Amino acid sequence: MLHEAADDILAFAAFPPAHWKKIWSTNRWSG
């Protein structure tokens, strides 16, 4: 299952580090 989703899971890494927090904070499941 993780192998199939690897591209989706790691897609944020294609963005500059300055954008990671914004991208990560849009995760509704993070609490």
Backbone torsions as a table, in degrees:
resi	resn	phi	psi	omega
1	MET	NA	-47.3	179.8
2	LEU	-65.3	-34.5	179.1
3	HIS	-63.3	-37.2	180.0
4	GLU	-70.6	-30.9	-176.6
5	ALA	-97.5	2.3	-174.6
6	ALA	-54.2	-43.3	180.0
7	ASP	-62.0	-40.8	179.8
8	ASP	-70.2	-41.5	-178.1
9	ILE	-64.3	-39.5	-175.2
10	LEU	-97.8	5.8	-176.8
11	ALA	-58.8	-34.1	-178.3
12	PHE	-62.3	-23.4	-178.2
13	ALA	-66.9	-15.9	178.9
14	ALA	-75.4	-16.1	179.7
15	PHE	-90.1	155.5	177.0
16	PRO	-61.2	147.4	-178.9
17	PRO	-51.8	-31.0	-180.0
18	ALA	-62.7	-22.9	-178.3
19	HIS	-91.8	-14.7	-173.7
20	TRP	-58.9	-42.8	-177.4
21	LYS	-63.8	-41.3	178.2
22	LYS	-63.1	-44.1	-179.3
23	ILE	-65.5	-45.5	-177.6
24	TRP	-65.3	-36.4	-176.0
25	SER	-70.2	-12.0	178.3
26	THR	-84.3	1.2	179.1
27	ASN	-74.9	111.4	-178.5
28	ARG	-67.6	-21.7	-175.8
29	TRP	-86.4	-2.9	-175.9
30	SER	-80.1	-3.2	175.4
31	GLY	105.7	NA	NA
